[in-house]
Amino acid sequence: MRGKVIIVTGASDGIGLATAQRLAADGAIVAMFARGADKLNAAAEAIRKDGGQVETAVVDVADSAAFDAAIQAVAKKHGRLDGLVNNAAKVTMGDIVNSSDADWRATFAAGADAVFVGTRAALRVMMPQGSGSIVNISSTNGRRAMGYMGAYSASKAGVIGMTLPIAR
């Protein structure tokens, strides 16, 4: 991974942070994207203290234009993009009867739409350069029912359904 330029979304905690930490430890240049500046900057500083090379961008992946622009900015700065980890998601809890349209749309915007936008933006860089990898993080909830998580489960099923034909 030494010197590879890789973007990780949802990188301020959980799976995204663990992924960023590992990639940085393996020598990658990691662009960490997340919505919250404080947590993101603290996470990046901890990785830097361990010798990792990271940069940050406060980006809401549900904002398609901002997300696309942030990916292009990383690629332009480094002259390439070697990887994208689409990890960001939004979890909304509640039964379907009491769920709002806004919660449904917000869950899909961050959890499925952003995977499409990020993948498309990354491929626009990777295809001309002839290399690159994209990892889309889904969930077992995308394959099995989980009570009070209808929107999240549906968005993760969408990620699985989108990833397979893109990979072909």
N, C-alpha and C positions, 0 to 999 in steps of 0.2 A: 504494500500500500504506500510505500515511501514516495512522497511527492504527488500522489494522486489528489485531485481536487474533487471533494465530495460534499454535497449538500445534504443535511439531515433536517427534516421538519419536525416540529414538536420536540425540539432538542433540549428544552430546559429541565425536563424531568422524565422519569420512567424509562421506557424502552428507548426513546429518542436520545436521552442523555447517556444511557449505557452504550448505545451505538456510537455516539460521538466520542465518548471516552475511549472506546476500543479502537476506533478508526484512528484517532489521534495518537494513541499509544503505539499503533502499528506504523506510524509515520505519515499518515495522510494529512493534507491540509483540509480542515473541516470547516465548512460554512454552516453555522448553527442558526436555524430559523425558529422563532417562536413569537407568540403574541406579547408576552410580558417581559419588559426590559429588565426589571430587577432580578428575577429568577434566571433569565438568560445570561445576563452579565456575570452573576455569581457562579453559574455553572461553567461558563467559559474561563473565568479566572482560575477556578479550581483545576481545570484541564491544563491551562498554561503553567500553573505551579508544578504540575507533574511533567512538564516539558513538551506538552502538545502544542501544535500550531493550529489555532482556531481563530475564526472571525465570526462576528455576529451580525444578524439583521433582524430587527423587529418587524415581523411580517405576519399578517393574518392571512393564512392560506385560503380562507373563504373569500377574500378579495382577489378575484381572478387577475385583474390588471396588475395589482401590486405584487402578487406572487410571481407572475410571469416576468415582470420587470426585475425583480430581485434575482431570479435565476439567470436572466440575461446579464445582469450586472456582475455576478460572480464569474460567469464564463468570459466576459469581456476583460475583467481584471486579470484573470489568470491565463487567458488565451485558450482555454479549453474547459471541459467539464467531464470528469471521469465517472461520476456516480451521483445518483439521487436516491435518497431513502425517503419515500413518502410515508411518514409515520404519524403526522398530526391527525387528530380526530376530536370529535365532540361527543360526549356521552350525555344523553338526556334520559331521564328515568320517568316512568309514568305509564299508566294504562292508556290504551289507545283512545278510549272515550274522552278522557280529560286532557289529552295531548293537543297542543295548539299547532296550527299551521306553521307558525314562526319557529317553534321548536323542531318540527320535522324538517323544514327547509334549512335551518342552521346546522342541524346534524348532517344532512346531505352535503351542504356547501363545504364544510370542513372535512368530512369523512370520505366522500366519494367524488364530488365535483373537483375538489382540489387535487385528487390523484390524477384525474383527466388533465387538468390544466398543467400540473407539474410535469407529467409525463410528456405531454405535447411540447412544452417549452424545452425540456431537456433533450428530447429527440431532435428538435430543430438545431441543436448544437452538436449532439453526438453523431447523428447520421452523416453530416458532411465530414466530420473528423474521422469517421470510420471505426469508432470505438466508444465504449461507455456501458454502464450497467445501471439499471433501475430496479430498486427493491420496493415493492408495495406491501406495507404492513396491513394485514387484515386481522381477523380474529376468528376463534372457533364460533363466536356468536354469528358469524356470517354463514355458518353451515347448520347450526342447531338453534332451536328456539330457547329464549331466555326471558322469563317473566319481566314485565315492565321495562323492556329494552327494545321495543319494536323498531323505532327509528334507527337506533344504533345497529341492531342486527341487520336491518334491511340495507343500510349504507355499507356495511362490511360485506354483505353478499354482493352488492354492486361492485365493490373493489375486486372481489374474486372474479366475477363475471367479466369485468373489463380487462383484467390482467391477462387472462388466458388468451384471448384473440390478439392482444397487442404483442404478447411474447411470440406468437406464431409468425 
